[in-house]
Amino acid sequence: RVADMKHETMRRRKYIRPPAATPIIMEDVYNLIQERNSYETIPFLPIHASNFFLSNLADALQTRCESLEKQYYLEQQQLLVEAHQIEEAAQDHGTNTNDNDPSTASSSENTRLRVEVAQLHSGLKEKIKKELHSTAAMEARQALDSLQEEKLAQEITISSLKMELERSNEITTHLQTELENAKSLTRLSEKQFDGLKDAIRQLQVENEEKTTLNERLVENAVAEKEKMAEQFNSMNDMVEKLQKEISMLRSYNKKSEKGWFRLPNSQKESKSTTAAKGTSADDTAAAQARKWGAFGAVLPSKPLYTIKAHREDASCVMYDGTNLNLVATSSSDATVRVWDTSNGQLQATFSGGGSLPMTGVDMSGGLVTCCGADKTCRVWQYKTKRLIHQLAGHSQKITCVKLFPGEKNIVTGSADRSIRIWDISRHIYTQTTTFRHSSTANCSDVFVETQPVVTGHLDGGVRFWDVRSGDRVLDIPTLHEGGVTSVQWKPGSSHQVLTCGRDSTMKIIDVRTQSVVKTFRNSALRILSNNARCSFSPDAAGKCVACGGGDNGDVFVFDVATADLKKRLSSAHQSGVVGLAWGKGGTNGQQIATVDKSGVLVLWA
């Protein structure tokens, strides 16, 4: 029976084994059913074993009972045979007694004895039979009681197993329901996936169409831009030609005023021109006598031209480093403008960065470069007005820019706390060196390519960087309180640097001793901007330094030898000065320019 049950279990397992192609969830159901069979089959094994034992015991008892009945039957037959023999012997003896009377008494006695023996035999048989019946009944009753108890226990076990089976069936039904739900969800997901694939395919087709359209539009825009660029270049050539003619006429006019060419009514024209400008012949003579000064620099005395250079606040002013009569200004209106210092006329306007402000500008060798809050530095060719480079690499706004001598490299400082060197000598620019520090660089200056780059930082320190090795060679920390706003190498010197700080002082430091040589201060001088500039005078000895007041709009000129205030110029600016430049001057000798917060440019005489 146990073997039959095992065979039946294996058959059921084979029957419920899921096919290989069913989903993963059918394998889970199969595993659950196997687990259920394992713990439902094990409790039946001892029951079947006990049932098998009881069946064997009942068979043994039945066999013993049959053997006892057979023995009883044989003994009964034997007693009947003996009783029959005794009766026959008694009859024979009676016959003999009739023949022989003396022995009648003994034969009757024998007969009585035989009857008693027969009675004893029958009593013994009855007793044995009763004992056999009582023993068999007792054993059968005990076996029956035990079988009933086992049957009751088996019925209880069977009922519990039935309950477990019902629960397992419910679980199986639930799993089947979930399986059906999962199948329906899978079918729904497949339909949705097919729909998404169709939508993606349609979007890809639309994207390809729009990409083609975009490429066509870009090609058209490029063609139109090239056409406009050609027109712009032709216009620039025409403007350049006209500017040359104007310069030639101005030169001719000046020579005629100086008496080199005496034409009719030249004196009247000269007088009328002088009257229109609001200056006398004596002032012109004095200015010509003061040109280049006693030490190669012109001390400012009065405003020569006051120009509304920008519609918003200006940020920086810088003379052309190749001694042309040009000065460049930058502003928060996202423009850079170039002015003629001889007449105060606008020569060129460069724009970039959208609406983001320009923070610095430099001009030299026919190049104009500016930096701004758009994280890029732009380089234009002044003559052609073309943008030739747009240097990108900083992650935050660029705070300062400076052209190297020779105009082959540019140094920029940024709020991302890096200083970068760019090579612009080729058609495609390259970034050659990057210096990093924990503080933002507000300003920078380069003396010659072999000398270190000097930078002033927001933490009040001044650092020197070797361009060739990429290392920081000198660090002078906490030189100014509140930050350094301007640094400049002294003309003709490779070991002195002029600095300006938010503590409203200017200092000259000696790089060799790393010490402060001179300090310039005045109670009326206040530095209120991080890009406020100061400057040495352009003579070889750098005998003077100048700086603009950030609140009153005055210009302060100090003597380097005594550190005393030499001149204070006022009333030209109505708002604080944020930028000052003191250049070598061009053919007209004009050297000093300042810009203020309202966008006004003043060219000083």
MIDRENKE-871158 format. One line per field, with one value per residue (C-alpha): residue number from 0; x, y negated, z negated; residue in one letter. Coordinates in Angstrom, 3 decimals. Each point is the difference from the previous one (the first is absolute). Layout:
# residues N
seq: c(NUM,...)
px: c(X,...)
py: c(Y,...)
pz: c(Z,...)
type: c(a,...)
# end
This chain:
# residues 605
seq: c(0,1,2,3,4,5,6,7,8,9,10,11,12,13,14,15,16,17,18,19,20,21,22,23,24,25,26,27,28,29,30,31,32,33,34,35,36,37,38,39,40,41,42,43,44,45,46,47,48,49,50,51,52,53,54,55,56,57,58,59,60,61,62,63,64,65,66,67,68,69,70,71,72,73,74,75,76,77,78,79,80,81,82,83,84,85,86,87,88,89,90,91,92,93,94,95,96,97,98,99,100,101,102,103,104,105,106,107,108,109,110,111,112,113,114,115,116,117,118,119,120,121,122,123,124,125,126,127,128,129,130,131,132,133,134,135,136,137,138,139,140,141,142,143,144,145,146,147,148,149,150,151,152,153,154,155,156,157,158,159,160,161,162,163,164,165,166,167,168,169,170,171,172,173,174,175,176,177,178,179,180,181,182,183,184,185,186,187,188,189,190,191,192,193,194,195,196,197,198,199,200,201,202,203,204,205,206,207,208,209,210,211,212,213,214,215,216,217,218,219,220,221,222,223,224,225,226,227,228,229,230,231,232,233,234,235,236,237,238,239,240,241,242,243,244,245,246,247,248,249,250,251,252,253,254,255,256,257,258,259,260,261,262,263,264,265,266,267,268,269,270,271,272,273,274,275,276,277,278,279,280,281,282,283,284,285,286,287,288,289,290,291,292,293,294,295,296,297,298,299,300,301,302,303,304,305,306,307,308,309,310,311,312,313,314,315,316,317,318,319,320,321,322,323,324,325,326,327,328,329,330,331,332,333,334,335,336,337,338,339,340,341,342,343,344,345,346,347,348,349,350,351,352,353,354,355,356,357,358,359,360,361,362,363,364,365,366,367,368,369,370,371,372,373,374,375,376,377,378,379,380,381,382,383,384,385,386,387,388,389,390,391,392,393,394,395,396,397,398,399,400,401,402,403,404,405,406,407,408,409,410,411,412,413,414,415,416,417,418,419,420,421,422,423,424,425,426,427,428,429,430,431,432,433,434,435,436,437,438,439,440,441,442,443,444,445,446,447,448,449,450,451,452,453,454,455,456,457,458,459,460,461,462,463,464,465,466,467,468,469,470,471,472,473,474,475,476,477,478,479,480,481,482,483,484,485,486,487,488,489,490,491,492,493,494,495,496,497,498,499,500,501,502,503,504,505,506,507,508,509,510,511,512,513,514,515,516,517,518,519,520,521,522,523,524,525,526,527,528,529,530,531,532,533,534,535,536,537,538,539,540,541,542,543,544,545,546,547,548,549,550,551,552,553,554,555,556,557,558,559,560,561,562,563,564,565,566,567,568,569,570,571,572,573,574,575,576,577,578,579,580,581,582,583,584,585,586,587,588,589,590,591,592,593,594,595,596,597,598,599,600,601,602,603,604)
px: c(0.000,2.822,1.556,-3.368,-0.318,3.519,-0.798,-3.247,1.865,2.630,-2.738,-1.774,3.283,0.648,-3.517,0.289,3.542,-0.202,1.293,3.341,-1.556,-2.262,0.882,2.077,-3.109,-1.067,3.303,-0.873,-3.405,1.658,2.471,-2.842,-1.937,3.109,0.531,-3.664,0.280,3.146,-1.594,-3.391,1.445,2.353,-2.779,-1.693,3.076,-0.219,-3.784,0.506,2.747,-2.223,-2.881,2.290,1.121,-3.586,-1.022,2.827,-1.016,-3.656,1.150,2.130,-2.884,-2.310,2.468,0.390,-3.772,-0.379,2.711,-1.665,-3.384,1.578,1.679,-3.265,-1.793,2.586,-0.147,-3.788,0.090,2.463,-2.249,-2.971,1.986,1.072,-3.564,-1.221,2.615,-0.962,-3.679,0.868,2.169,-2.837,-2.420,2.435,0.553,-3.794,-0.348,2.785,-1.559,-3.196,2.051,2.008,-1.944,2.860,1.672,-3.048,0.815,3.511,-1.231,-2.591,2.733,2.091,-2.903,-0.452,3.646,-0.142,-2.976,1.863,3.043,-2.212,-1.536,3.457,1.084,-3.017,0.498,3.639,-0.947,-2.555,2.533,2.692,-2.477,-1.121,3.592,0.837,-3.055,0.690,3.692,-0.758,-2.822,2.212,2.802,-2.403,-1.674,3.362,1.071,-3.322,0.337,3.492,-1.136,-2.895,2.351,2.400,-2.904,-1.183,3.500,0.243,-3.366,1.169,3.228,-1.918,-2.382,2.949,1.698,-3.222,-0.084,3.623,-0.913,-2.911,2.281,2.590,-2.707,-1.074,3.627,0.335,-3.222,1.256,3.331,-1.759,-2.124,3.122,1.606,-2.929,0.150,3.731,-0.582,-2.640,2.320,2.782,-2.233,-1.030,3.669,0.866,-2.762,1.200,3.601,-1.078,-1.834,3.087,2.165,-2.378,0.012,3.816,0.234,-2.327,2.004,3.212,-1.507,-1.127,3.453,1.701,-2.311,0.634,3.752,-0.008,-2.012,2.374,3.040,-1.593,-0.804,3.540,1.442,-2.224,0.952,3.691,-0.308,-1.818,2.551,2.866,-1.715,-0.498,3.612,1.202,-2.149,1.266,3.615,-0.514,-1.545,2.949,2.395,-1.937,-0.006,3.743,0.588,-2.145,1.804,3.339,-1.326,-1.290,3.371,1.771,-2.347,0.497,3.763,-0.239,-2.148,2.450,2.948,-1.863,-0.742,3.672,0.939,1.641,-2.458,-1.346,-3.240,-2.332,-2.081,1.875,0.390,-3.735,-0.769,2.485,-1.548,-3.512,1.030,1.639,-3.078,-2.264,2.040,-0.127,3.810,2.310,3.279,1.813,-1.501,1.048,3.524,0.127,-1.240,2.631,2.694,-1.228,-0.081,2.056,0.936,3.396,0.161,-1.905,-3.500,-2.822,-1.548,-3.764,-1.252,-3.531,-2.528,0.679,-3.045,-2.940,-1.902,-3.080,1.668,-2.582,-3.644,0.832,2.881,3.483,2.333,3.447,2.049,3.291,2.273,1.294,3.337,1.597,-0.172,-2.861,-2.495,-2.581,-1.600,-2.439,-2.796,-2.225,-3.363,-2.879,-1.976,1.927,2.000,3.618,0.627,3.146,0.492,2.371,1.905,0.736,-3.631,-2.063,-1.838,-1.281,2.017,-1.474,-2.526,0.345,-2.764,-0.309,-1.304,-3.651,-1.136,2.690,2.443,3.602,2.460,3.372,1.651,3.478,1.278,3.357,1.529,-3.248,-1.867,-2.864,-0.818,-2.638,-1.381,-3.375,-2.568,-0.800,3.133,1.762,2.733,-0.360,2.754,-0.733,2.176,-0.312,0.502,-2.453,-2.328,-0.120,-0.242,3.008,-0.111,-2.531,1.913,-2.172,1.133,-0.848,-2.976,-0.936,0.251,3.390,1.170,3.152,1.863,3.456,1.873,3.616,2.607,0.063,-3.734,0.514,-1.360,-2.758,-0.354,-3.482,-1.173,-3.391,-2.340,0.547,3.358,2.155,2.426,0.405,2.548,-1.273,2.017,-1.727,2.886,-1.638,-3.298,-1.328,0.731,1.401,0.063,3.625,0.162,-2.448,0.798,-2.350,-0.437,-2.555,-0.910,-1.426,2.416,-1.333,2.876,3.164,2.998,2.862,3.312,1.829,-0.552,3.023,-1.204,-2.632,-3.675,-1.182,-3.591,-1.950,-2.585,-3.203,1.670,2.387,3.043,2.282,1.390,2.665,-0.196,2.681,-1.539,2.638,-0.130,-3.604,1.005,-0.721,3.362,-1.009,-2.930,-0.467,-3.200,-2.207,1.638,-3.304,-3.088,-3.148,1.741,2.389,-1.641,2.998,3.608,2.586,3.670,2.041,1.168,3.635,0.183,-0.262,-0.195,-2.588,-3.787,-2.728,-3.115,-3.348,-2.410,-3.452,1.657,0.308,3.787,2.568,3.281,3.261,1.539,3.520,-0.100,3.578,-0.579,-3.759,-0.532,-2.011,2.153,-2.606,-3.572,-2.330,-3.175,-2.274,-3.030,-2.102,1.106,-2.380,0.119,-3.497,0.280,1.818,1.168,1.212,3.311,3.102,3.024,3.620,0.894,1.391,3.450,2.968,0.331,-3.721,0.186,-3.752,-2.956,-3.690,-3.326,-3.675,-2.304,-2.839,-2.486,0.802,1.248,3.337,3.360,2.966,3.636,2.780,3.751,1.848,3.088,-1.829,-3.336,-1.722,-3.095,1.183,-3.341,-3.697,-2.289,-3.743,-3.254,0.515,-1.918,-3.378,0.271,2.762,2.962,0.366,2.779,3.153,2.660,3.253,1.512,3.013,-2.206,-0.099,0.934,-2.172,1.521,-3.308,0.815,-2.598,-3.565,-2.578,-3.489,-2.684,-3.102,-2.306,1.907,1.803,3.496,2.307,3.136,2.266,2.209)
py: c(0.000,-2.408,0.782,-0.578,-3.365,-1.020,1.065,-2.004,-3.052,0.201,0.370,-3.126,-1.915,0.985,-1.038,-3.500,-0.688,-3.197,0.007,-1.643,-2.719,-1.337,-3.342,-0.278,-0.259,3.568,1.256,-1.746,1.705,3.340,-0.504,-0.906,3.156,2.149,-1.559,0.656,3.676,0.395,-1.085,1.651,3.426,0.437,0.177,2.891,2.233,1.013,0.461,2.405,1.788,0.454,1.128,2.541,1.260,0.314,1.870,2.487,0.363,0.647,2.596,1.740,0.066,1.314,2.776,0.920,0.029,2.275,2.381,0.116,0.708,2.720,1.545,-0.220,1.698,2.806,0.537,0.012,2.615,2.023,-0.160,1.043,2.913,1.014,-0.343,2.144,2.559,-0.028,0.520,2.874,1.463,-0.429,1.756,2.798,0.115,0.070,2.926,1.735,-0.865,1.666,3.018,-0.272,-1.426,-0.205,-2.754,-2.176,-2.238,-0.725,-0.823,-2.411,-1.613,-0.351,-1.484,-2.545,-0.878,-0.375,-2.298,-2.080,-0.080,-1.079,-2.683,-1.115,-0.108,-2.005,-2.347,-0.380,-0.723,-2.576,-1.589,-0.106,-1.350,-2.693,-0.920,-0.127,-2.119,-2.320,-0.450,-0.594,-2.384,-1.935,-0.254,-0.902,-2.579,-1.526,0.004,-1.531,-2.708,-0.844,0.011,-2.305,-2.364,0.023,-0.501,-2.976,-1.485,0.665,-1.645,-3.056,-0.064,0.461,-2.839,-2.302,1.042,-0.676,-3.466,-0.519,1.297,-2.419,-2.851,1.132,0.146,-3.503,-1.171,1.770,-1.630,-3.388,0.550,1.046,-3.151,-2.105,1.870,-0.853,-3.620,-0.050,1.448,-2.612,-2.764,1.432,-0.052,-3.562,-0.999,1.581,-1.982,-3.202,0.820,0.491,-3.316,-1.708,1.503,-1.345,-3.424,0.009,1.019,-2.826,-2.448,1.200,-0.642,-3.462,-0.625,0.964,-2.324,-2.851,0.712,-0.197,-3.218,-1.376,0.851,-1.713,-3.054,-0.019,0.173,-2.874,-1.981,0.679,-1.066,-3.181,-0.624,0.433,-2.396,-2.506,0.507,-0.783,-3.119,-0.941,0.529,-2.153,-2.666,0.272,-0.433,-3.043,-1.397,0.632,-1.792,-2.920,-0.110,-0.183,-2.865,-1.745,0.462,-1.388,-3.012,-0.552,0.167,-2.423,-2.309,0.120,-0.733,-2.899,-1.312,0.252,-2.065,2.717,-0.702,-3.509,-0.046,-2.957,-0.654,2.752,-2.265,-0.640,3.715,0.729,-2.629,1.217,3.593,-1.064,-1.990,2.956,2.188,-2.574,-0.363,-2.935,-0.121,-0.443,3.236,1.853,-1.284,0.941,3.498,0.437,-1.253,2.443,3.002,2.958,-2.099,-0.285,3.718,1.595,-0.117,-2.522,-0.888,-0.444,-3.511,-0.203,2.027,-0.084,2.033,1.196,2.726,2.000,3.225,2.568,0.006,2.019,-0.036,0.437,2.683,-0.579,-2.334,0.852,-1.784,1.663,1.550,-0.797,-3.785,-0.752,-2.777,2.535,0.882,2.885,0.145,2.848,-0.184,1.895,-0.689,2.965,-2.197,-1.007,-3.336,-1.519,-3.797,-2.375,-1.951,-2.865,-1.000,2.218,1.661,3.584,2.226,3.479,1.924,3.690,1.948,3.484,2.063,-0.859,-2.265,1.103,-2.720,-0.381,-0.076,-0.707,-1.195,-0.259,-1.259,0.362,0.857,-0.380,2.389,-0.817,2.532,-0.038,2.326,0.183,1.790,2.427,2.040,-0.717,-2.320,-1.500,-1.227,-2.326,-1.280,-3.782,-0.831,2.547,-0.062,3.796,2.377,2.322,1.895,0.810,1.589,2.433,2.064,-1.856,1.250,-3.404,-3.645,-1.316,-2.922,-1.222,0.318,-1.087,0.333,1.132,-2.174,1.165,0.769,3.769,0.974,-1.118,0.472,0.117,0.245,1.303,0.403,3.776,-0.711,0.811,-2.014,1.246,-0.726,0.148,0.230,-2.073,-0.099,2.613,0.245,2.261,-1.053,2.368,-0.122,0.468,-0.436,-0.104,-1.394,0.657,-1.692,-0.058,-3.652,-1.798,-2.100,-3.572,-1.312,1.037,-1.500,1.177,-1.860,2.162,3.587,1.192,-1.656,1.562,-0.905,-1.995,0.318,-1.763,2.024,-0.428,1.163,-2.993,1.937,-0.421,3.064,0.466,2.858,1.457,0.442,2.478,2.429,-0.638,-0.472,-2.735,-1.601,-2.593,-0.647,-3.214,0.592,-2.574,-2.972,-1.909,0.337,0.774,1.123,-1.214,-1.896,-0.887,1.115,-1.497,0.577,-3.216,-1.207,0.893,2.085,3.755,-0.006,-2.640,0.312,-2.577,1.322,-1.488,1.447,-0.296,-1.506,-3.232,0.118,0.446,1.790,0.614,3.375,1.226,3.550,0.700,-0.783,0.701,-3.224,-3.213,-2.850,-2.793,-0.444,-2.658,-1.074,-2.996,-0.595,-0.906,3.039,2.934,3.212,1.502,2.407,3.318,-1.132,-3.504,-0.616,-2.057,-0.723,-1.105,-2.986,1.271,-1.579,2.350,-0.823,0.206,-3.155,-0.284,2.254,-0.799,1.420,-0.996,-0.575,2.481,-2.342,-3.616,0.467,-1.756,1.046,0.177,-0.259,0.830,-0.596,3.333,-1.495,-1.700,1.924,-3.422,-1.047,-1.951,-0.787,0.515,-0.503,-0.382,-1.129,2.136,3.020,-0.125,3.567,2.255,0.813,3.755,0.032,-1.963,0.420,-1.940,0.873,-1.199,-1.965,-0.125,-2.806,-2.497,0.698,0.685,2.537,0.231,1.346,0.797,1.566,-0.114,1.864,-1.985,1.027,-3.343,-0.022,-2.962,-0.585,-2.308,-2.716)
pz: c(0.000,-0.793,3.379,1.677,-1.730,1.078,3.569,-0.075,-1.382,2.733,2.612,-1.323,-0.030,3.579,0.860,-1.545,1.220,2.090,3.548,0.741,2.100,-2.822,-1.583,-3.148,-2.183,0.978,-1.404,-3.273,-0.058,0.719,-2.837,-2.391,0.961,-0.498,-3.397,-0.899,1.115,-2.069,-3.273,0.793,0.913,-2.962,-2.696,1.904,-0.065,-3.712,0.383,2.888,-1.907,-3.065,2.206,1.634,-3.432,-1.239,3.151,-0.544,-3.656,0.960,2.570,-2.641,-2.465,2.678,0.819,-3.667,-0.462,3.013,-1.299,-3.441,1.555,2.127,-3.067,-1.906,2.866,0.106,-3.752,0.158,2.781,-2.015,-3.071,2.094,1.374,-3.514,-1.296,2.874,-0.765,-3.696,0.906,2.259,-2.720,-2.508,2.284,0.472,-3.702,-0.644,2.283,-1.794,-3.353,1.000,0.672,-3.164,-2.926,-2.507,1.830,0.486,-2.938,1.264,3.487,-1.336,-1.996,3.133,1.810,-2.721,0.132,3.750,-0.347,-2.548,2.273,2.855,-2.190,-1.077,3.617,1.001,-2.976,0.916,3.565,-1.060,-2.340,2.690,2.443,-2.422,-0.758,3.676,0.709,-2.941,0.947,3.673,-0.870,-2.391,2.487,2.761,-2.233,-0.903,3.607,0.982,-2.665,1.119,3.609,-0.878,-1.841,2.898,2.367,-2.037,0.004,3.721,0.574,-1.978,1.996,3.229,-0.896,-0.807,3.225,1.859,-1.515,1.051,3.421,0.232,-1.031,2.531,2.642,-0.937,0.241,3.339,1.195,-1.200,1.738,3.151,-0.204,-0.490,2.865,2.233,-1.165,0.676,3.441,0.727,-1.288,2.143,3.044,-0.850,-0.467,3.323,1.672,-1.697,0.971,3.591,-0.171,-1.442,2.723,2.596,-1.693,-0.213,3.623,0.938,-2.145,1.647,3.397,-1.124,-1.533,3.242,1.911,-2.431,0.017,3.770,-0.180,-2.654,2.099,2.957,-2.128,-1.418,3.481,1.056,-3.117,0.580,3.607,-1.026,-2.751,2.434,2.364,-2.817,-1.110,3.511,0.026,-3.462,1.072,3.052,-2.211,-2.410,2.899,1.089,-3.564,-0.313,3.298,-1.148,-3.361,1.805,2.110,-3.137,-1.720,3.025,0.051,-3.742,0.428,2.888,-2.120,-2.947,2.276,1.501,-3.533,-0.962,3.007,2.030,2.782,0.218,1.872,0.293,-3.146,-1.909,-3.022,-0.099,0.273,-2.771,-2.233,0.689,-0.734,-3.250,-1.015,0.753,-2.293,-2.762,-0.351,0.644,1.885,-3.292,-1.373,3.162,-0.294,-3.693,0.733,2.712,-2.364,-2.715,2.360,-1.380,-3.038,-1.617,-0.727,2.909,-1.517,0.099,-3.342,0.408,-0.444,1.404,1.989,3.728,1.059,-2.108,1.823,-0.869,1.051,-1.177,-0.987,-3.143,-2.470,1.465,-1.378,1.515,2.232,1.756,2.496,3.131,-0.976,3.374,-0.628,2.369,-0.701,-1.181,-3.334,-0.658,-2.580,-1.236,-1.725,-1.550,3.188,1.547,2.404,0.549,1.711,1.473,-0.005,1.756,-2.676,2.368,0.483,-2.318,2.888,-0.077,2.323,-0.543,-2.081,-0.847,-1.705,-1.395,-2.872,0.614,-2.832,-2.464,-1.125,1.177,-2.904,1.633,3.211,1.540,3.361,1.732,3.368,1.910,-2.322,-2.344,-2.713,-2.704,-2.674,-1.663,-2.069,2.838,-0.973,3.305,1.267,3.491,2.302,2.971,2.820,-0.291,3.648,1.400,-3.048,0.208,-2.949,0.378,-3.317,-2.716,-2.864,-1.997,-2.979,-3.201,-1.990,-1.491,1.033,1.142,-2.142,1.809,3.309,1.179,3.306,-0.125,1.750,3.593,-0.071,0.320,-3.428,-2.355,-3.763,-1.567,-3.599,-1.060,-2.938,0.346,-1.758,2.996,2.136,3.564,2.740,3.599,3.217,2.720,2.480,2.221,1.778,-2.772,-3.567,-2.636,-3.761,-1.050,-3.800,-2.902,-3.459,-2.908,-3.361,-2.782,0.684,3.049,2.057,0.458,2.151,1.836,1.800,2.198,0.342,2.559,1.060,-1.990,-3.214,-2.301,0.287,-3.029,-1.264,-2.766,-1.914,-1.938,-3.243,0.089,1.245,3.016,1.826,2.654,2.545,2.261,3.460,1.171,-2.956,-1.024,-3.666,-2.526,-0.716,-2.602,-2.329,-2.012,-2.020,-1.750,1.689,0.015,-2.145,1.967,3.201,2.702,2.889,2.215,0.651,2.402,0.623,-0.258,3.459,0.549,-3.206,-0.472,-3.795,-1.015,0.234,-0.713,-1.757,-0.974,-2.570,-1.504,-3.097,2.126,0.174,2.761,-0.670,1.836,-0.887,0.679,1.328,-1.074,-3.674,0.013,-1.903,0.443,1.285,0.110,-1.193,1.434,-1.783,-0.348,-2.160,3.051,2.045,-0.268,2.049,0.307,2.949,0.504,3.466,-0.948,1.784,-0.842,2.184,0.112,2.146,3.341,-0.402,-0.422,-3.711,-0.794,-2.098,-0.636,-0.729,0.535,-1.145,0.151,-2.957,-0.182,-1.671,0.975,3.598,-0.687,1.468,-2.378,1.178,-2.495,0.164,-0.280,-1.628,-2.873,-0.008,-0.204,1.928,3.040,1.655,-0.643,2.979,-0.583,1.640,3.134,-1.286,-1.701,-1.324,-1.320,2.226,0.653,2.600,0.732,2.698,0.452,3.369,1.941,2.341,3.750,2.378,-1.896,-3.428,-1.792,-2.769,-2.796,0.239,-2.704,-0.006,-2.680,-1.167,2.292,3.147,0.510,1.558,-0.724,2.059,-2.019,1.429)
type: c(r,v,a,d,m,k,h,e,t,m,r,r,r,k,y,i,r,p,p,a,a,t,p,i,i,m,e,d,v,y,n,l,i,q,e,r,n,s,y,e,t,i,p,f,l,p,i,h,a,s,n,f,f,l,s,n,l,a,d,a,l,q,t,r,c,e,s,l,e,k,q,y,y,l,e,q,q,q,l,l,v,e,a,h,q,i,e,e,a,a,q,d,h,g,t,n,t,n,d,n,d,p,s,t,a,s,s,s,e,n,t,r,l,r,v,e,v,a,q,l,h,s,g,l,k,e,k,i,k,k,e,l,h,s,t,a,a,m,e,a,r,q,a,l,d,s,l,q,e,e,k,l,a,q,e,i,t,i,s,s,l,k,m,e,l,e,r,s,n,e,i,t,t,h,l,q,t,e,l,e,n,a,k,s,l,t,r,l,s,e,k,q,f,d,g,l,k,d,a,i,r,q,l,q,v,e,n,e,e,k,t,t,l,n,e,r,l,v,e,n,a,v,a,e,k,e,k,m,a,e,q,f,n,s,m,n,d,m,v,e,k,l,q,k,e,i,s,m,l,r,s,y,n,k,k,s,e,k,g,w,f,r,l,p,n,s,q,k,e,s,k,s,t,t,a,a,k,g,t,s,a,d,d,t,a,a,a,q,a,r,k,w,g,a,f,g,a,v,l,p,s,k,p,l,y,t,i,k,a,h,r,e,d,a,s,c,v,m,y,d,g,t,n,l,n,l,v,a,t,s,s,s,d,a,t,v,r,v,w,d,t,s,n,g,q,l,q,a,t,f,s,g,g,g,s,l,p,m,t,g,v,d,m,s,g,g,l,v,t,c,c,g,a,d,k,t,c,r,v,w,q,y,k,t,k,r,l,i,h,q,l,a,g,h,s,q,k,i,t,c,v,k,l,f,p,g,e,k,n,i,v,t,g,s,a,d,r,s,i,r,i,w,d,i,s,r,h,i,y,t,q,t,t,t,f,r,h,s,s,t,a,n,c,s,d,v,f,v,e,t,q,p,v,v,t,g,h,l,d,g,g,v,r,f,w,d,v,r,s,g,d,r,v,l,d,i,p,t,l,h,e,g,g,v,t,s,v,q,w,k,p,g,s,s,h,q,v,l,t,c,g,r,d,s,t,m,k,i,i,d,v,r,t,q,s,v,v,k,t,f,r,n,s,a,l,r,i,l,s,n,n,a,r,c,s,f,s,p,d,a,a,g,k,c,v,a,c,g,g,g,d,n,g,d,v,f,v,f,d,v,a,t,a,d,l,k,k,r,l,s,s,a,h,q,s,g,v,v,g,l,a,w,g,k,g,g,t,n,g,q,q,i,a,t,v,d,k,s,g,v,l,v,l,w,a)
# end
